[in-house]
Amino acid sequence: MRKIPQRMCSGCGEMKPKKEMIRVVRSPDGEVSIDLTGKKSGRGAYICRDLECLKKARKSKRIERSLAVSIPDEVYDRMEAELGGA
């Protein structure tokens, strides 16, 4: 039996399998985006595939702390739009 990698959601704080989560990545040049493949290079933070978790993480600025960068509102809005379609 193989071990399933677990990651903590930045919104709700629950540990879940990595495959069930979405990775938010800060690239080496400082750009923040959603990484649906999980293979982009850069610092990553994970979030559930739930719009409420993204809203919680946005309100408490947990993703910003995890990635050590300030995230503009346009990026959050784009992430909400992408999560709404996921």
ABEGO torsion letter per residue (X at the ends): XBBBBBBBBAAAGBBBBAAABBBBBBBAAGBBBBBAAGABBEBBBBBBBBAAAAAAAAAAGAAAAAAGBBBBAAAAAAAAAAAAAX
